[in-house]
């Protein structure tokens, strides 16, 4: 992890637009920020599998008029995300249970409109394994909160650095107080899959803004606030993914990824002025052969734009 800290730190400062030199050169300004915390403890009160993560995304562009631009790269999302994937028992993991995987993700994604479709595409750099430092961070949190001691040993994924690409195309079908949004997503790299699904929004909060999809749960909290006066929106969604392979489930160690994954989600977004609060729950189906059941993950975002 130590050898990657300078890279992550320098890249984060540059990508999030905190360097005055970058602001002056690219003509862009911050349009919104999304901070999202996900953890199964705030849903099904467990500490396993897709255990938890925290991500920060900053959206930058020359301006925002309530619609996606037609040019790629005119609006950019820069994100940093840390994630912990864990076996069911962190103190004495079952050899057949999934490996512990701490991962940092650093990426850049563009959002634009194309022939009536909404397109998102980008690349992340993923740093996995003990070198990420996430196991030590989670262990320290467990110790401070008097939670069970972690004793993972070598039951974790190997150190690695990967490029991971994601592309999504969607179509929003709007009516007076909501929308239905079918989408298709392709991923390749750390996990390779094709996913198809639909999102449903009930309510007007988020109209004229920009929602960002969480990679793990599929939840879409608001990052760029629209021009409305606040209010409520209820978000529902579901999707199915055909999985080709996963670095987190190495076949040379006897793991087999489930060929299909399902997600069902529901969330509520409340906004007032330039502030909004989001909470959602997501059911994640089994991800590997031998996983005893699915799980429910909670997601929380407190958005304060200045």
NUDOMAR-144683 format. One line per field, with one value per residue: residue in three letters; x, y, z of N, C-alpha, C, CB in turn; residue number from 1. Coordinates in steps of 0.2 Angstrom, whole numbers. Glycine has a CB too. Example, Ala and Ser with C-alpha at 12.3 -4.5 7.8 and 13.67 -1.06 7.14 Angstrom:
2
code: ALA|SER
n_u: 66|64
n_v: -28|-11
n_w: 39|35
ca_u: 62|68
ca_v: -22|-5
ca_w: 39|36
c_u: 66|64
c_v: -16|0
c_w: 39|39
cb_u: 57|70
cb_v: -22|-3
cb_w: 45|29
pos: 1|2
//
This chain:
306
code: UNK|UNK|UNK|UNK|UNK|UNK|UNK|UNK|UNK|UNK|UNK|UNK|UNK|UNK|UNK|UNK|UNK|UNK|UNK|UNK|UNK|UNK|UNK|UNK|UNK|UNK|UNK|UNK|UNK|UNK|UNK|UNK|UNK|UNK|UNK|UNK|UNK|UNK|UNK|UNK|UNK|UNK|UNK|UNK|UNK|UNK|UNK|UNK|UNK|UNK|UNK|UNK|UNK|UNK|UNK|UNK|UNK|UNK|UNK|UNK|UNK|UNK|UNK|UNK|UNK|UNK|UNK|UNK|UNK|UNK|UNK|UNK|UNK|UNK|UNK|UNK|UNK|UNK|UNK|UNK|UNK|UNK|UNK|UNK|UNK|UNK|UNK|UNK|UNK|UNK|UNK|UNK|UNK|UNK|UNK|UNK|UNK|UNK|UNK|UNK|UNK|UNK|UNK|UNK|UNK|UNK|UNK|UNK|UNK|UNK|UNK|UNK|UNK|UNK|UNK|UNK|UNK|UNK|UNK|UNK|UNK|UNK|UNK|UNK|UNK|UNK|UNK|UNK|UNK|UNK|UNK|UNK|UNK|UNK|UNK|UNK|UNK|UNK|UNK|UNK|UNK|UNK|UNK|UNK|UNK|UNK|UNK|UNK|UNK|UNK|UNK|UNK|UNK|UNK|UNK|UNK|UNK|UNK|UNK|UNK|UNK|UNK|UNK|UNK|UNK|UNK|UNK|UNK|UNK|UNK|UNK|UNK|UNK|UNK|UNK|UNK|UNK|UNK|UNK|UNK|UNK|UNK|UNK|UNK|UNK|UNK|UNK|UNK|UNK|UNK|UNK|UNK|UNK|UNK|UNK|UNK|UNK|UNK|UNK|UNK|UNK|UNK|UNK|UNK|UNK|UNK|UNK|UNK|UNK|UNK|UNK|UNK|UNK|UNK|UNK|UNK|UNK|UNK|UNK|UNK|UNK|UNK|UNK|UNK|UNK|UNK|UNK|UNK|UNK|UNK|UNK|UNK|UNK|UNK|UNK|UNK|UNK|UNK|UNK|UNK|UNK|UNK|UNK|UNK|UNK|UNK|UNK|UNK|UNK|UNK|UNK|UNK|UNK|UNK|UNK|UNK|UNK|UNK|UNK|UNK|UNK|UNK|UNK|UNK|UNK|UNK|UNK|UNK|UNK|UNK|UNK|UNK|UNK|UNK|UNK|UNK|UNK|UNK|UNK|UNK|UNK|UNK|UNK|UNK|UNK|UNK|UNK|UNK|UNK|UNK|UNK|UNK|UNK|UNK|UNK|UNK|UNK|UNK|UNK|UNK|UNK|UNK|UNK|UNK|UNK|UNK
n_u: 4|10|18|9|3|8|5|-10|-13|-8|-15|-28|-29|-27|-37|-49|-50|-44|-33|-27|-21|-26|-40|-39|-34|-43|-55|-66|-78|-83|-98|-105|-105|-104|-105|-104|-109|-108|-114|-116|-120|-128|-140|-144|-137|-126|-109|-101|-96|-100|-95|-93|-91|-84|-86|-81|-87|-83|-91|-88|-88|-91|-102|-119|-135|-146|-148|-139|-124|-121|-108|-95|-85|-87|-94|-88|-85|-75|-69|-65|-64|-66|-66|-72|-72|-77|-75|-88|-85|-74|-64|-61|-60|-70|-62|-68|-76|-78|-63|-55|-55|-48|-49|-44|-51|-49|-55|-60|-74|-86|-101|-114|-126|-133|-141|-154|-151|-144|-128|-114|-97|-81|-65|-57|-43|-38|-33|-28|-29|-17|-8|-17|-20|-33|-37|-30|-35|-49|-47|-42|-53|-63|-56|-57|-71|-74|-77|-78|-62|-51|-44|-37|-26|-18|-30|-35|-36|-23|-10|-13|-14|-25|-33|-50|-64|-80|-96|-111|-127|-143|-160|-172|-188|-200|-213|-226|-223|-211|-201|-196|-182|-174|-158|-142|-127|-110|-95|-77|-63|-57|-69|-79|-93|-110|-124|-141|-155|-167|-172|-183|-191|-200|-208|-202|-190|-173|-175|-169|-156|-141|-139|-129|-123|-120|-107|-108|-121|-130|-138|-144|-140|-142|-131|-127|-137|-153|-164|-175|-186|-183|-189|-196|-191|-193|-184|-183|-177|-170|-159|-150|-136|-124|-110|-93|-81|-70|-58|-59|-63|-54|-51|-40|-39|-49|-62|-78|-87|-104|-114|-125|-130|-141|-149|-159|-167|-171|-174|-174|-174|-172|-173|-168|-166|-150|-146|-146|-153|-150|-155|-154|-158|-152|-154|-143|-139|-132|-115|-104|-101|-107|-109|-120|-132|-141|-138|-142|-138|-135|-136|-130|-131|-126|-129|-122|-121|-111
n_v: -6|6|10|14|25|38|39|37|48|60|58|59|73|79|74|77|90|99|106|122|125|115|119|131|128|119|124|120|118|113|104|96|85|68|58|42|30|12|-2|-18|-19|-9|-13|-28|-31|-39|-44|-47|-55|-44|-33|-19|-1|15|29|43|55|67|78|87|101|112|119|117|114|107|96|82|85|84|81|69|69|82|83|77|64|61|49|41|26|15|-2|-16|-33|-48|-64|-74|-77|-67|-70|-83|-89|-100|-111|-114|-102|-86|-76|-63|-47|-32|-17|-2|10|20|32|39|45|48|57|58|63|54|53|52|43|40|40|32|31|24|22|13|12|-1|-6|-20|-32|-36|-25|-14|-9|-9|-20|-18|-6|-9|-18|-10|-2|-12|-15|-3|-2|-12|-24|-41|-48|-48|-61|-65|-70|-79|-79|-71|-61|-60|-47|-35|-24|-17|-12|-7|-7|2|3|11|11|20|23|36|36|47|53|63|64|56|42|29|19|9|0|-5|-12|-15|-23|-24|-32|-31|-38|-46|-44|-43|-33|-31|-21|-11|5|14|29|38|53|70|75|77|79|87|86|76|59|47|30|18|6|-7|-9|-3|7|24|38|56|67|79|93|96|109|111|114|105|91|75|59|42|28|14|-2|-15|-28|-40|-49|-57|-66|-67|-68|-66|-57|-57|-70|-81|-94|-103|-106|-113|-107|-103|-93|-88|-90|-81|-65|-57|-41|-32|-17|-3|14|30|47|63|80|97|113|115|103|86|70|53|36|19|2|-14|-30|-42|-56|-73|-74|-83|-100|-110|-100|-97|-90|-75|-57|-42|-25|-9|8|25|42|58|73|89|103|117
n_w: 0|4|-7|-16|-11|-14|-28|-28|-20|-27|-39|-35|-30|-42|-51|-44|-46|-37|-38|-42|-54|-63|-64|-70|-82|-89|-89|-83|-70|-53|-52|-44|-30|-24|-10|-4|7|10|17|24|37|41|36|35|46|47|44|32|16|3|11|15|9|4|-5|-15|-27|-38|-49|-64|-75|-89|-88|-81|-87|-84|-93|-100|-109|-127|-131|-128|-113|-110|-98|-83|-72|-58|-47|-32|-23|-9|-5|5|4|11|20|28|42|50|59|60|46|35|25|12|10|3|-2|7|1|-1|-9|-18|-28|-42|-53|-69|-77|-90|-94|-105|-118|-132|-147|-140|-130|-114|-110|-101|-98|-94|-85|-72|-61|-51|-36|-28|-14|0|0|-2|10|16|24|36|40|42|52|62|64|69|81|88|90|97|91|83|82|68|59|46|39|26|19|8|-7|-20|-21|-33|-48|-58|-73|-76|-85|-89|-96|-100|-106|-107|-107|-104|-99|-97|-86|-79|-65|-63|-69|-80|-83|-92|-94|-101|-96|-98|-91|-89|-84|-68|-64|-75|-85|-91|-90|-88|-85|-75|-69|-58|-55|-43|-41|-40|-36|-41|-55|-69|-64|-60|-58|-51|-53|-41|-41|-34|-28|-37|-34|-36|-31|-31|-38|-45|-42|-46|-53|-45|-31|-21|-11|-12|-18|-24|-26|-36|-42|-52|-58|-69|-71|-82|-78|-82|-77|-62|-53|-39|-36|-38|-50|-50|-36|-33|-34|-40|-50|-48|-62|-65|-58|-47|-43|-32|-28|-17|-13|-5|-8|-1|-3|0|-4|-9|-4|0|6|6|7|5|2|-4|-11|-14|-24|-23|-26|-28|-31|-18|-9|4|4|-1|2|11|8|15|10|11|9|12|6|3|-5|-9
ca_u: 0|14|21|4|0|9|1|-17|-14|-7|-20|-34|-29|-28|-43|-55|-50|-43|-27|-29|-18|-31|-46|-37|-33|-48|-61|-72|-80|-87|-105|-108|-101|-108|-102|-109|-107|-112|-112|-122|-122|-134|-146|-145|-134|-121|-102|-99|-96|-100|-96|-94|-87|-85|-84|-82|-87|-84|-93|-85|-90|-90|-109|-125|-141|-152|-147|-133|-122|-120|-101|-92|-80|-89|-95|-83|-85|-69|-71|-61|-68|-62|-71|-69|-76|-75|-79|-93|-81|-67|-59|-59|-64|-70|-58|-72|-79|-74|-57|-55|-52|-48|-48|-45|-53|-48|-57|-63|-80|-89|-108|-117|-132|-132|-147|-159|-149|-139|-122|-109|-91|-75|-60|-54|-37|-40|-27|-31|-24|-14|-5|-21|-21|-39|-38|-27|-40|-55|-45|-42|-60|-65|-53|-59|-78|-74|-80|-74|-55|-50|-38|-38|-20|-17|-36|-36|-34|-17|-9|-13|-16|-29|-38|-57|-68|-87|-100|-118|-132|-149|-166|-176|-195|-203|-220|-227|-220|-207|-198|-194|-176|-170|-151|-138|-121|-104|-89|-72|-57|-58|-75|-81|-100|-114|-129|-147|-160|-172|-173|-189|-191|-207|-207|-199|-183|-168|-176|-164|-150|-138|-138|-123|-124|-115|-105|-110|-128|-134|-141|-142|-141|-141|-124|-128|-143|-157|-167|-181|-186|-182|-195|-195|-191|-192|-181|-184|-173|-168|-155|-147|-129|-121|-104|-88|-75|-69|-52|-60|-65|-49|-52|-34|-39|-55|-68|-82|-92|-111|-115|-129|-131|-147|-150|-166|-165|-176|-171|-178|-170|-175|-169|-170|-161|-144|-144|-151|-151|-152|-154|-157|-157|-151|-153|-138|-139|-126|-110|-100|-104|-106|-112|-126|-138|-139|-137|-145|-133|-138|-132|-132|-127|-128|-126|-122|-117|-110
ca_v: 0|12|12|17|31|44|39|39|55|65|58|62|80|81|72|80|97|103|110|128|125|112|123|137|126|115|128|117|120|108|104|92|79|63|54|36|24|6|-7|-23|-19|-4|-16|-35|-31|-44|-41|-52|-54|-37|-30|-11|3|22|32|50|56|74|80|94|103|120|122|112|117|102|91|80|87|79|79|66|72|89|82|71|61|58|45|37|22|10|-7|-22|-40|-52|-70|-74|-76|-64|-72|-90|-90|-106|-112|-114|-96|-82|-73|-56|-43|-25|-14|5|11|27|32|45|43|54|56|62|61|52|50|51|39|42|36|33|26|26|17|14|9|-5|-9|-25|-36|-33|-19|-9|-7|-9|-25|-15|-1|-12|-21|-5|0|-17|-14|3|-2|-19|-29|-47|-47|-50|-65|-67|-74|-78|-80|-65|-61|-58|-40|-34|-18|-19|-8|-9|-2|1|7|10|15|20|28|38|37|51|56|69|63|50|40|22|20|3|1|-10|-11|-19|-22|-29|-30|-34|-42|-46|-46|-39|-33|-27|-19|-5|9|17|35|41|59|75|76|74|81|92|84|70|53|42|23|14|0|-13|-10|-1|13|30|45|63|71|86|95|99|116|111|116|100|87|68|54|35|24|6|-5|-22|-30|-47|-49|-63|-65|-71|-70|-61|-57|-59|-77|-85|-101|-107|-107|-117|-104|-103|-87|-89|-87|-75|-61|-53|-36|-28|-11|2|19|36|53|69|86|104|118|112|98|80|64|47|30|13|-5|-18|-37|-45|-63|-76|-72|-88|-107|-112|-95|-100|-86|-68|-53|-35|-20|-3|14|31|48|65|78|96|107|124
ca_w: 0|4|-13|-20|-8|-18|-34|-26|-17|-32|-44|-32|-30|-49|-54|-41|-48|-31|-40|-45|-61|-67|-64|-74|-89|-92|-90|-80|-63|-49|-53|-38|-26|-21|-5|-3|12|9|22|26|44|41|32|38|53|46|42|27|9|1|18|15|5|4|-12|-16|-34|-40|-56|-66|-82|-90|-85|-81|-89|-83|-97|-102|-115|-132|-132|-123|-109|-108|-91|-81|-65|-55|-41|-27|-19|-6|-3|8|3|17|21|33|48|49|64|58|40|32|18|6|10|-2|0|9|-4|0|-15|-19|-35|-44|-60|-73|-81|-94|-95|-111|-122|-139|-150|-136|-125|-109|-110|-96|-99|-91|-83|-66|-59|-45|-32|-23|-9|6|-2|-2|17|19|29|42|42|44|58|67|66|73|88|91|91|101|86|83|80|62|58|39|37|19|15|4|-14|-20|-23|-40|-51|-64|-77|-76|-89|-88|-101|-99|-111|-104|-110|-99|-102|-92|-86|-75|-58|-62|-75|-80|-86|-94|-96|-102|-94|-99|-87|-91|-80|-62|-65|-82|-85|-95|-85|-90|-79|-76|-63|-58|-50|-42|-38|-45|-34|-46|-61|-70|-60|-63|-53|-52|-51|-37|-44|-31|-27|-42|-32|-40|-28|-34|-37|-47|-40|-52|-52|-42|-24|-16|-11|-12|-24|-22|-32|-36|-48|-52|-64|-69|-74|-84|-76|-86|-72|-57|-49|-32|-36|-43|-52|-48|-29|-32|-34|-46|-49|-51|-69|-65|-52|-47|-38|-31|-24|-16|-9|-4|-8|1|-4|3|-6|-12|1|-1|10|2|10|1|3|-10|-11|-19|-24|-22|-31|-29|-30|-11|-5|7|3|-3|7|10|9|15|7|14|7|15|1|5|-10|-8
c_u: 4|16|16|1|1|5|-7|-18|-13|-13|-27|-35|-30|-35|-49|-55|-48|-36|-29|-27|-23|-37|-45|-37|-39|-54|-67|-72|-83|-94|-109|-104|-106|-103|-106|-106|-111|-110|-118|-124|-128|-140|-148|-141|-129|-114|-99|-99|-95|-100|-97|-89|-89|-82|-86|-82|-88|-86|-91|-87|-90|-97|-114|-131|-147|-152|-140|-130|-121|-113|-99|-86|-81|-91|-92|-85|-78|-71|-65|-65|-64|-68|-68|-74|-73|-78|-84|-90|-74|-62|-56|-62|-64|-66|-62|-76|-75|-68|-59|-52|-53|-46|-49|-47|-52|-50|-59|-69|-84|-97|-111|-123|-130|-139|-153|-158|-144|-134|-117|-103|-85|-70|-58|-48|-39|-34|-30|-26|-22|-11|-10|-22|-28|-40|-35|-32|-46|-53|-45|-49|-63|-63|-56|-67|-79|-78|-75|-67|-54|-43|-39|-32|-19|-24|-38|-34|-27|-16|-10|-15|-19|-32|-45|-61|-76|-90|-107|-122|-139|-154|-171|-183|-199|-210|-220|-223|-215|-204|-196|-187|-172|-163|-148|-131|-116|-98|-84|-66|-56|-63|-77|-88|-104|-121|-135|-152|-164|-172|-180|-189|-198|-206|-202|-192|-178|-169|-172|-157|-146|-137|-132|-124|-118|-113|-108|-117|-132|-138|-139|-144|-140|-134|-124|-136|-147|-160|-173|-181|-185|-188|-192|-194|-190|-190|-181|-180|-172|-164|-153|-141|-127|-113|-99|-83|-74|-62|-53|-62|-60|-50|-46|-34|-46|-62|-71|-87|-99|-112|-120|-130|-137|-147|-157|-165|-171|-173|-176|-173|-174|-171|-172|-165|-156|-142|-149|-148|-154|-151|-158|-155|-157|-150|-148|-138|-132|-121|-105|-103|-102|-108|-119|-133|-136|-138|-140|-140|-137|-133|-135|-127|-130|-125|-127|-118|-117|-108
c_v: 6|15|15|23|37|45|41|46|60|64|60|69|82|80|75|87|102|107|116|128|121|116|128|134|122|119|125|119|114|109|100|87|74|59|48|31|18|1|-12|-22|-14|-7|-23|-36|-37|-40|-46|-51|-47|-33|-22|-8|10|25|39|51|64|75|87|95|110|123|116|116|113|97|89|83|82|77|75|70|80|89|76|70|58|55|42|33|16|4|-13|-28|-45|-59|-69|-73|-73|-66|-79|-92|-98|-106|-112|-107|-91|-78|-66|-52|-35|-22|-6|5|19|28|39|42|49|52|61|59|59|49|48|46|42|38|38|28|29|21|19|10|6|-8|-14|-29|-33|-26|-13|-6|-7|-14|-22|-10|-4|-15|-16|-2|-5|-16|-9|2|-9|-24|-35|-45|-51|-55|-69|-72|-73|-80|-74|-65|-58|-50|-40|-27|-19|-12|-11|-4|-4|6|5|14|14|24|29|39|40|52|61|69|57|48|32|22|13|5|-5|-8|-16|-17|-27|-27|-34|-40|-41|-48|-41|-39|-29|-26|-13|-2|13|23|37|47|63|77|73|76|87|91|78|65|49|35|21|8|-6|-14|-8|5|19|37|51|66|78|88|98|106|116|113|111|95|79|64|47|32|17|4|-12|-24|-37|-46|-56|-62|-70|-73|-64|-62|-59|-66|-81|-92|-106|-109|-111|-114|-103|-97|-90|-86|-81|-72|-57|-47|-33|-23|-6|8|26|42|59|75|92|109|114|106|92|74|58|41|24|7|-9|-25|-39|-53|-66|-75|-78|-95|-109|-106|-97|-96|-79|-64|-46|-30|-13|3|20|37|54|70|85|100|114|128
c_w: 0|-2|-18|-17|-12|-24|-33|-24|-23|-37|-41|-32|-37|-52|-51|-42|-42|-33|-44|-53|-65|-69|-70|-82|-92|-93|-87|-72|-59|-50|-47|-36|-23|-16|-3|1|11|14|24|33|45|37|36|44|53|45|38|20|6|7|18|10|6|-2|-12|-24|-35|-48|-58|-73|-83|-87|-84|-82|-88|-88|-98|-108|-120|-134|-126|-120|-108|-100|-89|-74|-63|-48|-38|-23|-16|-4|0|7|8|17|27|40|47|54|62|51|37|25|12|5|5|2|2|3|-2|-6|-15|-27|-37|-51|-62|-77|-84|-94|-101|-114|-129|-142|-145|-130|-120|-109|-105|-98|-96|-89|-76|-65|-52|-42|-27|-19|-3|5|-2|5|20|24|36|44|45|51|64|69|70|80|91|94|95|97|86|79|73|62|51|37|29|15|12|-3|-14|-22|-31|-42|-57|-67|-77|-80|-88|-93|-100|-104|-108|-108|-105|-102|-96|-92|-81|-68|-58|-69|-74|-85|-87|-96|-97|-100|-96|-94|-90|-87|-74|-61|-72|-83|-90|-91|-89|-85|-80|-69|-64|-53|-50|-38|-42|-42|-39|-53|-63|-67|-64|-57|-56|-49|-47|-40|-41|-30|-33|-40|-36|-36|-32|-33|-39|-46|-45|-49|-48|-35|-19|-16|-10|-18|-21|-28|-31|-42|-47|-59|-63|-73|-76|-83|-80|-81|-67|-53|-42|-31|-40|-44|-50|-40|-28|-32|-40|-45|-52|-57|-70|-58|-53|-42|-38|-26|-23|-12|-9|-4|-6|0|-2|1|-10|-8|-1|4|6|7|6|3|-3|-8|-16|-18|-23|-27|-32|-27|-23|-7|-2|5|1|3|6|12|10|12|10|11|10|10|3|0|-8|-14
cb_u: -5|20|24|-2|2|17|1|-19|-9|0|-21|-35|-22|-22|-44|-55|-56|-42|-22|-26|-12|-32|-48|-31|-27|-49|-63|-71|-84|-85|-107|-115|-96|-111|-99|-112|-106|-112|-109|-120|-116|-132|-145|-144|-139|-122|-98|-103|-103|-105|-89|-92|-87|-82|-87|-77|-92|-78|-101|-77|-97|-90|-112|-125|-141|-158|-151|-133|-115|-124|-97|-88|-73|-95|-103|-76|-91|-64|-76|-56|-74|-59|-74|-69|-75|-76|-74|-98|-81|-68|-62|-60|-61|-78|-54|-78|-80|-79|-52|-51|-56|-43|-52|-39|-61|-40|-62|-58|-85|-86|-112|-111|-138|-126|-146|-165|-146|-143|-118|-111|-90|-76|-54|-59|-31|-45|-23|-34|-19|-9|-2|-28|-18|-44|-34|-20|-41|-57|-39|-38|-64|-64|-46|-59|-82|-78|-81|-77|-50|-49|-38|-39|-21|-12|-41|-34|-39|-13|-2|-18|-10|-34|-35|-60|-67|-89|-98|-120|-131|-149|-169|-174|-199|-199|-225|-234|-225|-210|-191|-199|-171|-174|-148|-138|-121|-102|-91|-70|-56|-58|-80|-76|-103|-116|-127|-150|-156|-179|-167|-195|-186|-211|-203|-203|-182|-168|-184|-167|-151|-131|-145|-116|-125|-118|-98|-106|-130|-138|-141|-146|-137|-147|-119|-127|-143|-163|-168|-184|-192|-181|-199|-200|-186|-199|-173|-191|-167|-174|-150|-152|-124|-122|-103|-86|-69|-75|-48|-66|-73|-42|-54|-28|-39|-54|-67|-85|-90|-116|-117|-136|-125|-153|-144|-172|-159|-182|-165|-182|-167|-178|-168|-172|-158|-139|-144|-152|-154|-148|-157|-155|-162|-145|-160|-130|-143|-127|-106|-93|-102|-99|-112|-125|-142|-145|-130|-151|-128|-139|-132|-131|-128|-126|-129|-119|-121|-104
cb_v: 0|11|7|12|32|45|32|34|57|63|50|59|82|78|65|78|99|99|106|134|121|105|126|141|121|108|129|109|126|108|101|89|82|58|58|33|27|4|-4|-30|-16|3|-17|-40|-32|-49|-39|-59|-57|-35|-32|-9|1|25|29|55|52|78|79|94|100|121|128|108|120|106|93|72|90|82|86|59|72|91|82|73|56|64|40|42|19|12|-10|-21|-42|-49|-76|-80|-84|-56|-72|-95|-86|-108|-118|-119|-93|-77|-73|-55|-44|-23|-17|9|9|30|27|49|39|55|58|63|66|46|45|48|33|43|36|32|26|31|18|11|13|-10|-3|-31|-39|-38|-19|-11|0|-11|-32|-13|3|-17|-25|1|1|-24|-14|9|-2|-17|-26|-52|-50|-45|-70|-61|-81|-83|-83|-59|-56|-62|-38|-38|-13|-24|-5|-11|-3|3|5|12|13|22|24|44|30|58|50|70|63|44|43|17|24|-1|5|-12|-10|-19|-22|-29|-23|-29|-41|-50|-45|-42|-29|-31|-19|-7|14|13|40|35|58|81|74|67|83|99|83|72|49|45|19|13|0|-13|-5|-6|14|30|45|68|67|87|99|95|120|104|120|102|87|64|56|32|27|4|-1|-27|-25|-52|-46|-65|-66|-67|-71|-61|-51|-54|-78|-84|-102|-104|-101|-121|-96|-110|-81|-87|-92|-78|-57|-57|-30|-33|-7|0|21|36|54|69|87|104|122|117|100|78|65|46|30|14|-9|-15|-41|-43|-66|-84|-66|-87|-112|-113|-88|-101|-85|-66|-52|-35|-20|-1|13|31|48|66|77|97|106|125
cb_w: 6|9|-17|-21|-1|-19|-37|-21|-12|-36|-46|-25|-28|-54|-53|-34|-50|-25|-44|-42|-61|-64|-58|-72|-89|-89|-97|-80|-62|-42|-60|-41|-21|-26|1|-9|19|2|29|24|48|39|25|33|58|41|49|29|6|-5|22|22|-2|11|-18|-12|-38|-38|-57|-66|-84|-98|-89|-74|-96|-83|-104|-103|-114|-138|-133|-126|-113|-112|-89|-82|-64|-54|-43|-23|-23|1|-10|16|-5|23|23|33|51|50|71|64|34|30|18|7|17|-5|-5|16|-11|6|-21|-17|-37|-42|-61|-76|-77|-101|-88|-116|-122|-139|-155|-139|-128|-102|-117|-89|-107|-85|-88|-61|-58|-47|-29|-28|-13|9|-9|-4|17|13|28|41|36|40|58|64|59|70|87|87|85|108|79|79|84|56|64|35|39|16|21|8|-18|-26|-20|-43|-51|-62|-83|-69|-97|-81|-108|-91|-118|-97|-116|-95|-103|-92|-84|-73|-53|-59|-77|-83|-82|-100|-90|-110|-86|-106|-80|-99|-78|-56|-59|-87|-78|-102|-79|-96|-73|-78|-63|-57|-53|-38|-31|-45|-27|-45|-62|-69|-53|-66|-53|-49|-57|-29|-45|-24|-21|-45|-24|-47|-21|-33|-41|-55|-33|-54|-58|-41|-23|-9|-17|-7|-29|-19|-32|-37|-48|-52|-65|-72|-70|-92|-68|-92|-76|-51|-50|-30|-37|-40|-59|-50|-25|-26|-31|-48|-54|-46|-74|-67|-50|-46|-40|-29|-26|-12|-13|2|-15|9|-12|10|-1|-13|8|-8|17|-5|18|-6|8|-14|-11|-17|-31|-21|-29|-25|-35|-10|-8|14|10|-8|9|14|4|22|-1|22|-1|22|-6|12|-17|-2
pos: 1|2|3|4|5|6|7|8|9|10|11|12|13|14|15|16|17|18|19|20|21|22|23|24|25|26|27|28|29|30|31|32|33|34|35|36|37|38|39|40|41|42|43|44|45|46|47|48|49|50|51|52|53|54|55|56|57|58|59|60|61|62|63|64|65|66|67|68|69|70|71|72|73|74|75|76|77|78|79|80|81|82|83|84|85|86|87|88|89|90|91|92|93|94|95|96|97|98|99|100|101|102|103|104|105|106|107|108|109|110|111|112|113|114|115|116|117|118|119|120|121|122|123|124|125|126|127|128|129|130|131|132|133|134|135|136|137|138|139|140|141|142|143|144|145|146|147|148|149|150|151|152|153|154|155|156|157|158|159|160|161|162|163|164|165|166|167|168|169|170|171|172|173|174|175|176|177|178|179|180|181|182|183|184|185|186|187|188|189|190|191|192|193|194|195|196|197|198|199|200|201|202|203|204|205|206|207|208|209|210|211|212|213|214|215|216|217|218|219|220|221|222|223|224|225|226|227|228|229|230|231|232|233|234|235|236|237|238|239|240|241|242|243|244|245|246|247|248|249|250|251|252|253|254|255|256|257|258|259|260|261|262|263|264|265|266|267|268|269|270|271|272|273|274|275|276|277|278|279|280|281|282|283|284|285|286|287|288|289|290|291|292|293|294|295|296|297|298|299|300|301|302|303|304|305|306
//
